[in-house]
Amino acid sequence: MKRTFNLRFFMALLICLVCFCGIAVAEETGSAVTFSCQSGFYMEPISVTISADEGTTIYYTLDGTVPDETDRLYQGPVELGLTTAKPDPLSQIPGTTLDHYDLPPVDFPSAHILRAVAIGSDGSRSNVTSATYFVGYDRQELYGDLPVVSLMIEPDHFFDYDTGIYMLGRSHDEWKAEQEESFEAWEAFGNYSNRGKEWERPVTVEFIMEDESYVQDMGVRIKGGTSRTAPQKSLRLIAREEYGLKNIKYPLYPDYFREEDGELLKKYKSVTLRNGGNDRGFALIRDPFISRLTTGLRFETAANRPVVAFINGEYWGIYTLNEEYNDNYIDYHYGINNDNVITIKNNEIEDGEEDDEELYWEMYDFVIGEDMTDPAIYAQVGEMLDIGSYVDYMAVTFYIHNTDSIFQDNNWQMWRVRTPGQDESPMADGKWRMMLFDTDSSSGVYDRGSTYGYNNLNDYLFITIGEDGHPAWILEALMENEDFKRDLIIALCDVRNYYFHRDRTNALLETMGAWYTPQAAETYRRFGPFWGAEWDTEKAYKDHLKDLGAFFDGRYGAFPYIVQNAFDLGDPAFVTIQSSDGSKGAVYANTCNLPITDRIETRYFTEYSITLTAVPEPGATFVGWQVDGENAVVADPAALTTEITFTGSFDITAVFE
């Protein structure tokens, strides 16, 4: 008799085997309650057995609320059917925004949220165990390799009129009653506008990866500026000892390593589910895209990755999971005691003590008030401010044409140690260093990328210093020094030539576009813009990606002439750099850490020399520098690191054997 393969039987057997193995989480919760099935995706209905210590009674919920004695009494396996038709009551709650926002359809993927507690006869309680089950969905088909973040929370914590942090609520009505003039939706104050610990709520967060999940009780706040007014809001997730663990102890970013020792980073204090900020409703990826491109420059860039979020089992769209800057960030990356770390953000102390602000103003007043043309004075600045970090940061800010940045006294942050010498890290030297974040008001976000040719350098260079303590005056003062001016011009060239090279931006845009496109289209449909949902949300999103690509493609071509105009330089020279054999060695230009192994055409100005370094692979030998053309002079053709002066275009090759 011919045997046939029964797919339904096979899937049912597989589910039984998975459930039998028990819930697999990456971190022990210490809970006395266990589930027989791990969180994740199942094609067929499942039966979940809940176990607890003998002599206890188990209660459970299926709506995200924290269970207690008033909830369902566990008397046998919990049968969980397909969630393809599960209702989405939270998505239908009005009053979360004044934006044009029609309540969305209810046909999005959803999940069962199972939460259980064991209560002893003496009233003692176990920790609450929580899990997320998608039943009737193929994970790869829906989300591919994207992590899923499941938030489990008491609905009132988000949606109560008085205390719900996601709502316009009472805060809005009281604020509105005091307004004498009309206002825009993005200007509206609501419950979601409130800040501080008082407006933090307990939440259980589960990170569901391909083959395991990590669950932890944390705190959640609304995060952002005007993006708080959007229907999809950014959410800050904070680990605190009062909730259980004082850190997230899981490698959220699998390719992210500590600067201190190169080990995989496995500890975080807080992260943000970011809605795209000013880029929401557009490409969504500007900030993580720029952060990834600039990683390796001499300022801080935070880790990021796309995730799909659910609240109490309801689809909440695609977010970028961003690492957060704080004193713990410096501790975890550099091994510097966080008690000795100061960060200042938008002219206010973010981490540290109130008196620490004086350390910033001491540096600021020195730069503004002293003669930067004096080499001895400029050397003193270099002991207070990491000039390389500042130069790279400014070069990127100019290149991306950020219109909501340090030049507008917004979205800038610096850090340093309070007391130098207390920690072994070379970064514990007391110098202020830059931290890049919130770069989404850039690269032509509101004008379809058409401003790639705009000369924003002329807007902020060589202007009169004001008297209001504006952070941009540091740049204006330093521009008086010729060494700083040279370093900035070279950094502007390097940022364009290497970090934002056309091939590099196009490749990353293609990669990130593949990550974001399917869920960005669904997020458009869930939260708007609804003018896109009227026709084709995926096409609308891809058009925004094209606009982002158009800006960086155009900026790459235009930027050398923007720099030339701003500094009154001669024509930029074409400088072609290559390794004779990329498998035997690489070339590094100036202070860049990106290896050149293939032929690359760059643009530099003849007014300033460039420095190249050859790094042979183990077993290979550097022979020397070979120049084609008569326009360049190599200071030492045999040296690994050498300086090149030039009067026009030339080709140079690092020869390896």
C-alpha positions as CSV (number, residue, x, y, z in Angstrom):
1,M,0.0,0.0,0.0
2,K,1.3,3.5,-0.9
3,R,2.2,5.6,2.2
4,T,1.3,9.3,2.1
5,F,2.9,12.1,4.2
6,N,0.3,13.6,6.6
7,L,1.4,17.2,7.2
8,R,-1.2,17.9,9.8
9,F,-0.2,14.8,11.8
10,F,3.5,15.8,11.5
11,M,2.8,19.3,12.8
12,A,0.7,18.0,15.7
13,L,3.5,15.6,16.7
14,L,6.1,18.4,16.4
15,I,3.9,20.6,18.7
16,C,3.7,17.9,21.3
17,L,7.5,17.4,21.2
18,V,8.1,21.2,21.7
19,C,5.5,21.4,24.5
20,F,7.0,18.4,26.2
21,C,10.4,20.1,26.3
22,G,9.0,22.8,28.5
23,I,9.3,26.6,28.3
24,A,12.8,27.6,27.2
25,V,13.9,31.0,28.3
26,A,17.4,32.5,28.2
27,E,17.3,33.7,31.8
28,E,15.9,31.9,35.0
29,T,13.1,33.9,36.4
30,G,13.1,32.2,39.8
31,S,9.4,31.6,39.4
32,A,7.7,28.5,40.9
33,V,5.3,28.4,37.9
34,T,6.3,26.7,34.6
35,F,4.5,26.2,31.3
36,S,4.8,23.1,29.2
37,C,5.1,25.1,25.9
38,Q,7.7,27.7,25.2
39,S,6.7,31.1,23.7
40,G,6.8,31.2,20.0
41,F,4.9,30.3,16.8
42,Y,2.7,27.3,16.3
43,M,0.8,26.2,13.2
44,E,-1.8,24.2,15.1
45,P,-3.7,24.8,18.4
46,I,-1.7,23.9,21.5
47,S,-2.5,22.6,25.0
48,V,-0.4,24.3,27.8
49,T,0.0,22.5,31.1
50,I,0.9,24.8,34.0
51,S,2.9,23.5,36.9
52,A,3.7,24.9,40.3
53,D,4.9,23.8,43.8
54,E,2.8,21.3,45.6
55,G,0.2,22.8,47.9
56,T,-0.3,26.0,45.8
57,T,-3.3,27.1,43.7
58,I,-2.7,28.4,40.2
59,Y,-4.6,31.3,38.7
60,Y,-4.1,32.6,35.2
61,T,-5.1,35.3,32.7
62,L,-5.3,35.5,28.9
63,D,-5.7,39.3,28.5
64,G,-2.3,40.6,29.6
65,T,-3.3,41.5,33.1
66,V,-1.4,40.3,36.2
67,P,-3.3,37.3,37.6
68,D,-4.5,37.0,41.2
69,E,-7.2,35.1,43.2
70,T,-10.0,36.8,41.3
71,D,-8.9,35.4,37.9
72,R,-9.3,32.0,36.3
73,L,-8.6,29.0,38.5
74,Y,-6.3,26.5,36.8
75,Q,-7.9,23.1,36.7
76,G,-6.3,21.5,33.6
77,P,-4.4,22.2,30.4
78,V,-5.1,25.6,28.8
79,E,-6.4,25.1,25.3
80,L,-5.1,27.8,23.0
81,G,-6.7,27.9,19.5
82,L,-5.8,29.8,16.4
83,T,-5.1,33.5,17.0
84,T,-5.8,34.5,13.4
85,A,-9.3,35.7,14.4
86,K,-8.4,37.0,17.9
87,P,-10.0,40.5,18.7
88,D,-7.8,43.6,19.1
89,P,-9.6,45.7,21.7
90,L,-6.6,47.9,22.5
91,S,-6.2,49.1,18.9
92,Q,-9.8,50.3,19.0
93,I,-9.3,52.7,21.9
94,P,-9.6,56.3,20.8
95,G,-7.9,59.3,22.4
96,T,-4.2,58.4,22.0
97,T,-3.4,61.2,19.5
98,L,-4.8,64.3,17.8
99,D,-3.2,63.3,14.6
100,H,-5.6,62.4,11.8
101,Y,-6.1,58.7,12.8
102,D,-8.9,56.4,11.8
103,L,-9.1,53.4,14.1
104,P,-7.4,50.6,12.2
105,P,-8.8,47.3,10.9
106,V,-8.6,44.3,13.1
107,D,-7.0,41.8,10.7
108,F,-3.4,42.0,12.0
109,P,-1.5,39.0,13.4
110,S,-2.1,38.5,17.1
111,A,-1.0,36.3,20.0
112,H,-2.3,34.6,23.1
113,I,-0.8,36.0,26.3
114,L,-0.7,33.5,29.1
115,R,0.2,34.7,32.6
116,A,0.0,32.6,35.8
117,V,0.7,32.9,39.5
118,A,0.8,30.2,42.2
119,I,-0.6,31.2,45.6
120,G,0.0,29.2,48.7
121,S,-2.5,28.5,51.5
122,D,-0.6,31.0,53.6
123,G,-1.1,33.7,51.0
124,S,2.5,33.5,49.7
125,R,2.8,34.2,45.9
126,S,5.2,33.0,43.3
127,N,6.5,35.3,40.6
128,V,4.2,35.7,37.7
129,T,5.2,33.6,34.7
130,S,4.3,35.0,31.3
131,A,4.4,33.6,27.8
132,T,3.4,34.6,24.2
133,Y,1.9,32.2,21.8
134,F,1.2,32.9,18.1
135,V,-1.1,30.1,16.9
136,G,-1.8,29.6,13.2
137,Y,1.2,31.6,11.9
138,D,4.4,30.7,10.2
139,R,7.1,32.8,11.7
140,Q,9.4,32.9,8.7
141,E,6.5,33.8,6.4
142,L,5.5,36.7,8.7
143,Y,8.7,38.1,10.2
144,G,11.6,36.2,8.8
145,D,14.5,36.6,11.3
146,L,13.2,39.7,13.0
147,P,12.9,39.5,16.7
148,V,9.4,39.9,18.2
149,V,9.0,42.0,21.4
150,S,5.9,41.2,23.4
151,L,4.8,43.7,26.0
152,M,2.5,42.5,28.7
153,I,0.9,45.2,30.8
154,E,-2.2,46.1,32.8
155,P,-4.3,47.9,30.1
156,D,-5.1,50.8,32.5
157,H,-1.4,51.6,32.7
158,F,-1.5,52.6,29.1
159,F,-5.1,53.6,28.4
160,D,-6.7,54.9,31.6
161,Y,-8.0,58.5,31.3
162,D,-6.2,59.7,34.5
163,T,-3.1,57.6,34.6
164,G,-2.6,55.9,31.2
165,I,0.7,57.0,29.8
166,Y,-0.4,56.4,26.2
167,M,-3.4,58.7,26.3
168,L,-4.2,62.4,25.8
169,G,-6.3,61.9,28.9
170,R,-6.8,64.3,31.8
171,S,-3.5,66.0,31.3
172,H,-4.6,67.1,27.8
173,D,-8.1,68.3,28.9
174,E,-6.6,70.4,31.7
175,W,-3.9,71.8,29.4
176,K,-6.4,72.5,26.6
177,A,-8.6,74.5,28.9
178,E,-5.8,76.9,29.5
179,Q,-5.0,77.5,25.9
180,E,-6.0,80.9,24.4
181,E,-4.8,80.2,20.9
182,S,-5.3,77.3,18.5
183,F,-2.6,74.7,18.3
184,E,-1.4,71.9,16.0
185,A,-1.7,68.2,16.8
186,W,2.1,67.9,17.4
187,E,2.0,70.7,19.9
188,A,-0.7,69.1,22.1
189,F,0.2,68.2,25.7
190,G,-1.3,64.9,27.0
191,N,-0.7,62.2,29.6
192,Y,1.9,61.0,27.2
193,S,3.8,64.2,27.5
194,N,4.6,63.7,31.2
195,R,8.0,62.6,32.2
196,G,9.8,61.1,35.2
197,K,9.5,58.1,37.4
198,E,5.9,59.0,38.3
199,W,4.9,58.2,34.7
200,E,6.8,54.9,34.5
201,R,4.7,51.8,34.6
202,P,5.5,48.1,35.3
203,V,5.6,45.9,32.2
204,T,6.7,42.4,31.4
205,V,8.8,42.3,28.3
206,E,9.6,39.2,26.2
207,F,12.1,39.1,23.5
208,I,11.2,36.2,21.2
209,M,14.1,35.2,19.0
210,E,14.2,32.4,16.4
211,D,15.1,29.6,18.8
212,E,14.6,31.0,22.3
213,S,13.0,33.7,24.3
214,Y,14.0,36.0,27.1
215,V,11.4,37.5,29.5
216,Q,11.9,40.1,32.2
217,D,9.8,42.5,34.4
218,M,10.8,46.1,33.6
219,G,9.5,49.6,33.7
220,V,8.1,51.4,30.6
221,R,7.8,55.1,29.8
222,I,6.8,57.1,26.7
223,K,10.0,58.3,24.9
224,G,10.7,61.2,22.5
225,G,9.8,64.8,21.8
226,T,7.0,65.6,19.4
227,S,6.8,61.9,18.4
228,R,5.0,61.4,21.7
229,T,1.9,62.8,19.9
230,A,1.9,60.1,17.2
231,P,-0.5,57.1,17.4
232,Q,2.5,54.7,17.5
233,K,4.7,56.0,20.3
234,S,8.3,55.3,21.2
235,L,8.7,53.3,24.4
236,R,11.6,53.3,26.8
237,L,12.2,49.9,28.6
238,I,14.1,50.2,31.9
239,A,15.5,47.4,34.0
240,R,15.3,48.1,37.8
241,E,16.0,46.0,40.9
242,E,12.5,46.9,42.1
243,Y,11.0,45.0,39.2
244,G,13.4,42.0,39.5
245,L,16.7,42.4,37.8
246,K,18.6,45.7,37.6
247,N,20.0,44.9,34.1
248,I,18.9,43.2,31.0
249,K,21.3,40.3,30.9
250,Y,20.9,39.1,27.4
251,P,22.8,39.7,24.1
252,L,20.1,41.8,22.4
253,Y,22.5,42.6,19.6
254,P,24.4,39.5,18.5
255,D,27.2,41.3,16.7
256,Y,27.8,44.0,19.2
257,F,31.0,44.0,21.3
258,R,32.5,45.8,24.2
259,E,35.2,48.4,23.4
260,E,37.0,47.4,26.7
261,D,37.9,43.9,25.7
262,G,36.1,42.9,22.5
263,E,33.7,40.5,24.2
264,L,30.1,40.2,23.2
265,L,28.0,42.8,25.1
266,K,25.4,40.9,27.2
267,K,24.2,43.6,29.6
268,Y,22.0,46.6,29.1
269,K,20.3,49.0,31.5
270,S,17.7,50.3,29.2
271,V,16.6,50.2,25.6
272,T,14.1,52.1,23.4
273,L,11.5,50.8,21.0
274,R,11.8,53.8,18.6
275,N,9.0,54.7,16.2
276,G,11.3,56.5,13.8
277,G,10.9,59.9,15.4
278,N,10.6,62.6,12.7
279,D,11.1,59.8,10.1
280,R,7.9,58.0,11.1
281,G,5.5,57.8,8.2
282,F,8.6,58.2,5.9
283,A,11.5,55.8,5.6
284,L,11.6,54.9,9.3
285,I,15.3,54.0,9.1
286,R,17.2,57.3,8.9
287,D,18.5,57.2,12.4
288,P,19.6,53.6,12.5
289,F,20.9,53.8,9.0
290,I,23.1,56.8,9.8
291,S,24.2,55.2,13.1
292,R,25.3,52.0,11.3
293,L,27.2,53.9,8.6
294,T,29.1,56.1,11.2
295,T,30.0,53.3,13.6
296,G,33.8,53.4,14.0
297,L,34.1,57.2,13.9
298,R,35.4,58.8,17.1
299,F,32.1,59.4,18.8
300,E,29.5,57.0,20.3
301,T,26.9,55.3,18.2
302,A,24.3,53.1,19.8
303,A,23.4,49.6,18.7
304,N,20.1,49.1,16.8
305,R,18.0,46.4,15.1
306,P,14.5,46.2,13.8
307,V,11.9,44.4,15.8
308,V,8.1,43.7,15.6
309,A,6.2,44.7,18.7
310,F,3.0,43.4,20.3
311,I,1.1,44.8,23.3
312,N,-1.0,42.2,25.1
313,G,-0.8,40.1,22.0
314,E,-1.9,42.9,19.6
315,Y,0.2,44.0,16.6
316,W,1.9,47.3,17.4
317,G,4.1,47.6,14.3
318,I,7.8,47.7,13.5
319,Y,10.1,49.6,15.8
320,T,13.9,50.0,16.0
321,L,15.3,48.6,19.2
322,N,17.9,51.2,20.2
323,E,20.5,50.9,22.8
324,E,20.2,53.8,25.3
325,Y,23.0,56.2,26.3
326,N,23.5,56.6,30.0
327,D,26.2,56.2,32.6
328,N,25.7,52.4,32.5
329,Y,26.3,52.4,28.8
330,I,29.8,53.8,29.4
331,D,30.3,51.3,32.2
332,Y,29.3,48.3,30.1
333,H,31.3,49.4,27.1
334,Y,34.5,50.8,28.6
335,G,34.7,49.2,32.1
336,I,34.4,52.7,33.7
337,N,32.6,52.9,37.0
338,N,29.2,54.5,36.2
339,D,29.4,56.5,39.4
340,N,32.3,58.4,37.8
341,V,30.5,59.1,34.6
342,I,28.9,62.4,33.6
343,T,26.7,62.9,30.5
344,I,25.2,66.3,29.5
345,K,22.3,66.4,27.0
346,N,21.0,69.6,25.5
347,N,22.8,71.8,28.1
348,E,21.5,69.8,31.1
349,I,23.0,67.1,33.2
350,E,21.6,63.7,32.2
351,D,23.8,61.5,34.3
352,G,25.8,62.7,37.3
353,E,25.4,65.2,40.0
354,E,24.1,68.8,39.8
355,D,27.5,70.3,40.3
356,D,28.9,68.3,37.4
357,E,27.4,70.8,35.0
358,E,30.2,73.2,36.0
359,L,32.8,70.9,34.3
360,Y,31.0,71.4,31.0
361,W,30.8,75.2,31.4
362,E,34.4,75.3,32.4
363,M,35.4,73.7,29.1
364,Y,32.8,75.8,27.2
365,D,34.0,79.2,28.7
366,F,37.6,78.3,28.1
367,V,37.0,77.6,24.4
368,I,34.8,80.7,23.9
369,G,36.9,83.0,25.9
370,E,40.5,82.2,25.1
371,D,42.6,82.8,22.0
372,M,42.3,79.7,19.9
373,T,45.0,80.9,17.5
374,D,47.6,80.4,20.3
375,P,49.0,76.8,19.9
376,A,49.5,76.5,23.7
377,I,45.9,77.5,24.4
378,Y,44.6,75.1,21.7
379,A,46.7,72.3,23.3
380,Q,44.9,73.0,26.6
381,V,41.6,72.6,24.8
382,G,42.8,69.2,23.7
383,E,43.1,68.2,27.4
384,M,39.4,69.2,28.0
385,L,37.7,68.1,24.8
386,D,38.4,65.1,22.6
387,I,38.9,67.2,19.4
388,G,38.9,64.1,17.2
389,S,35.5,63.1,18.5
390,Y,34.2,66.6,18.1
391,V,35.6,67.0,14.5
392,D,34.0,63.7,13.4
393,Y,30.7,64.5,15.0
394,M,30.5,67.9,13.3
395,A,31.6,66.4,9.9
396,V,28.7,63.9,10.0
397,T,26.2,66.5,11.2
398,F,27.1,68.6,8.2
399,Y,27.1,65.7,5.7
400,I,23.7,64.4,6.6
401,H,22.3,68.0,6.7
402,N,20.7,67.5,10.1
403,T,18.2,70.3,10.7
404,D,17.4,69.4,14.3
405,S,20.9,69.1,15.8
406,I,23.5,70.8,17.9
407,F,23.2,73.8,15.6
408,Q,19.6,74.2,16.8
409,D,20.7,73.4,20.4
410,N,18.9,70.1,20.3
411,N,19.7,66.3,20.1
412,W,23.3,66.6,21.2
413,Q,25.0,64.8,24.1
414,M,28.5,64.6,25.6
415,W,30.2,62.4,28.2
416,R,33.3,62.4,30.4
417,V,34.5,61.0,33.7
418,R,34.2,63.2,36.7
419,T,37.6,62.3,38.1
420,P,40.3,61.2,35.7
421,G,42.6,58.4,36.6
422,Q,40.2,56.4,38.8
423,D,39.6,53.8,36.0
424,E,42.1,52.0,33.8
425,S,40.3,52.8,30.5
426,P,42.1,55.3,28.2
427,M,38.7,56.9,27.9
428,A,38.8,57.8,31.6
429,D,41.0,60.9,30.9
430,G,38.4,63.6,31.7
431,K,37.9,64.7,28.1
432,W,34.4,65.5,26.8
433,R,33.3,63.2,23.9
434,M,30.3,63.2,21.6
435,M,27.4,60.8,21.4
436,L,25.3,60.6,18.2
437,F,21.5,60.1,18.4
438,D,18.2,61.2,16.8
439,T,19.5,62.0,13.3
440,D,16.1,61.5,11.6
441,S,15.5,65.2,10.9
442,S,18.1,64.9,8.2
443,S,18.8,63.8,4.6
444,G,15.9,65.6,3.1
445,V,13.2,63.8,5.2
446,Y,10.5,66.3,4.5
447,D,11.5,67.2,0.9
448,R,11.9,63.7,-0.7
449,G,15.7,63.9,-0.5
450,S,15.9,66.9,-2.8
451,T,18.2,69.1,-0.5
452,Y,21.3,67.0,-1.1
453,G,23.0,70.0,-2.8
454,Y,22.3,72.5,0.0
455,N,25.3,74.2,1.4
456,N,24.6,74.0,5.2
457,L,28.3,74.7,6.0
458,N,27.8,78.3,5.0
459,D,24.9,78.5,7.5
460,Y,27.1,77.7,10.5
461,L,30.7,78.4,9.7
462,F,32.5,81.7,10.2
463,I,29.6,83.4,12.0
464,T,29.7,85.8,15.0
465,I,29.7,84.1,18.4
466,G,26.6,85.0,20.4
467,E,26.1,85.3,24.2
468,D,23.5,82.7,25.0
469,G,25.6,79.7,25.7
470,H,24.7,78.0,22.5
471,P,26.8,74.8,21.9
472,A,27.6,75.7,18.3
473,W,29.7,78.6,19.5
474,I,32.4,76.0,20.4
475,L,32.7,75.3,16.7
476,E,32.9,78.9,15.8
477,A,35.7,79.5,18.4
478,L,37.7,76.5,17.3
479,M,37.4,77.5,13.6
480,E,39.9,80.3,14.5
481,N,42.6,77.6,14.8
482,E,44.2,76.5,11.6
483,D,44.9,73.0,12.8
484,F,41.3,72.5,13.8
485,K,40.2,73.9,10.4
486,R,42.5,71.5,8.6
487,D,41.3,68.5,10.7
488,L,37.6,69.4,10.0
489,I,38.2,69.7,6.2
490,I,39.9,66.3,6.1
491,A,37.2,64.8,8.2
492,L,34.5,66.2,5.9
493,C,36.3,64.5,3.0
494,D,36.8,61.2,4.9
495,V,33.1,61.0,6.0
496,R,32.1,61.4,2.3
497,N,34.9,59.2,0.8
498,Y,34.5,56.2,3.1
499,Y,31.7,56.1,5.6
500,F,29.1,57.5,3.2
501,H,30.7,56.2,0.0
502,R,27.9,55.7,-2.6
503,D,28.5,51.9,-2.8
504,R,28.3,51.6,1.0
505,T,25.1,53.6,1.4
506,N,23.4,51.8,-1.4
507,A,24.4,48.4,0.0
508,L,23.1,49.2,3.5
509,L,19.9,50.7,2.2
510,E,19.2,47.5,0.3
511,T,19.9,45.4,3.4
512,M,17.9,47.5,5.8
513,G,15.1,48.0,3.2
514,A,14.7,44.2,3.1
515,W,14.4,44.1,6.9
516,Y,11.9,46.9,7.2
517,T,9.8,46.9,4.1
518,P,7.2,44.2,4.8
519,Q,6.5,45.4,8.4
520,A,6.8,49.1,7.5
521,A,4.0,48.6,5.0
522,E,1.9,46.9,7.7
523,T,2.8,49.6,10.2
524,Y,1.6,52.2,7.7
525,R,-1.7,50.3,7.5
526,R,-1.9,50.0,11.3
527,F,-1.0,53.6,12.3
528,G,-1.0,55.6,9.1
529,P,-0.3,57.6,7.1
530,F,-3.7,56.5,5.8
531,W,-3.3,58.3,2.6
532,G,-0.8,55.6,1.8
533,A,-3.1,52.8,2.9
534,E,-5.6,53.9,0.4
535,W,-3.6,52.4,-2.4
536,D,-0.4,50.4,-1.8
537,T,1.4,50.8,1.5
538,E,4.4,48.8,0.3
539,K,4.9,50.9,-2.7
540,A,4.5,54.1,-0.6
541,Y,7.2,52.9,1.8
542,K,9.6,51.9,-1.0
543,D,9.2,55.3,-2.5
544,H,10.4,56.8,0.8
545,L,13.4,54.5,0.7
546,K,14.1,55.7,-2.8
547,D,14.0,59.3,-1.5
548,L,16.5,58.5,1.2
549,G,18.8,56.8,-1.3
550,A,18.4,59.8,-3.7
551,F,19.7,62.2,-1.0
552,F,22.8,60.2,-0.2
553,D,23.5,59.5,-3.8
554,G,23.2,63.2,-4.6
555,R,25.1,64.3,-1.5
556,Y,28.0,62.1,-2.5
557,G,28.4,63.9,-5.8
558,A,27.7,67.4,-4.5
559,F,29.6,67.4,-1.2
560,P,33.2,68.0,-2.4
561,Y,32.0,71.2,-4.1
562,I,30.0,72.3,-1.0
563,V,33.2,72.0,1.0
564,Q,35.2,73.8,-1.7
565,N,32.7,76.7,-1.6
566,A,32.5,76.9,2.1
567,F,36.2,77.1,2.7
568,D,37.2,78.8,-0.6
569,L,39.5,75.9,-1.7
570,G,40.8,74.9,-5.0
571,D,39.2,72.2,-7.1
572,P,39.1,68.8,-5.4
573,A,41.6,66.3,-6.7
574,F,40.7,62.7,-7.6
575,V,42.8,60.4,-5.4
576,T,42.5,56.7,-6.2
577,I,43.7,54.4,-3.4
578,Q,44.1,50.7,-3.5
579,S,45.8,47.6,-2.2
580,S,47.8,45.5,-4.6
581,D,46.2,42.4,-3.1
582,G,43.4,42.8,-0.6
583,S,44.0,39.3,0.7
584,K,47.5,40.3,1.8
585,G,46.9,43.7,3.2
586,A,44.7,46.8,3.6
587,V,45.1,50.6,3.5
588,Y,43.7,53.0,6.1
589,A,43.3,56.7,5.4
590,N,43.9,59.4,8.0
591,T,42.0,58.5,11.2
592,C,39.5,56.2,9.5
593,N,39.1,52.6,10.7
594,L,37.5,51.3,7.4
595,P,40.0,49.1,5.5
596,I,40.6,49.7,1.9
597,T,41.2,46.4,0.1
598,D,39.7,47.3,-3.3
599,R,40.2,50.2,-5.6
600,I,38.4,53.3,-4.3
601,E,38.2,56.8,-5.8
602,T,38.2,59.6,-3.3
603,R,38.2,63.4,-3.4
604,Y,40.7,65.6,-1.4
605,F,41.9,69.2,-1.5
606,T,45.5,70.0,-2.5
607,E,45.8,72.5,0.3
608,Y,46.1,69.7,2.9
609,S,48.2,66.5,2.9
610,I,46.7,63.1,3.7
611,T,48.1,60.2,5.7
612,L,47.9,56.6,4.6
613,T,48.7,53.5,6.6
614,A,49.4,50.0,5.2
615,V,48.5,47.0,7.3
616,P,49.8,43.6,6.0
617,E,47.9,40.4,6.9
618,P,49.8,37.8,8.9
619,G,52.4,36.2,6.7
620,A,52.4,39.0,4.2
621,T,54.9,41.8,3.7
622,F,54.5,45.4,2.9
623,V,56.8,46.4,0.0
624,G,56.1,50.1,-0.3
625,W,53.9,52.8,-1.8
626,Q,53.6,53.1,-5.6
627,V,52.4,56.4,-7.1
628,D,51.1,56.8,-10.6
629,G,51.4,60.4,-11.9
630,E,53.6,63.3,-11.1
631,N,51.2,65.2,-8.9
632,A,52.0,63.5,-5.5
633,V,55.0,63.2,-3.3
634,V,55.2,60.4,-0.7
635,A,57.2,61.4,2.4
636,D,58.6,57.9,2.9
637,P,57.7,55.3,0.2
638,A,58.8,52.4,2.4
639,A,57.1,53.4,5.7
640,L,53.9,51.7,6.8
641,T,52.5,55.1,7.7
642,T,53.4,58.0,5.4
643,E,52.2,61.5,4.5
644,I,51.3,62.4,0.9
645,T,51.3,65.9,-0.4
646,F,49.9,66.6,-3.9
647,T,49.1,69.2,-6.5
648,G,46.5,67.4,-8.4
649,S,44.9,64.0,-9.1
650,F,46.9,60.8,-8.6
651,D,46.7,57.0,-8.0
652,I,48.5,55.3,-5.1
653,T,48.9,51.6,-4.4
654,A,50.1,49.8,-1.2
655,V,52.1,46.9,-2.6
656,F,52.0,43.7,-0.6
657,E,53.8,40.4,-1.1
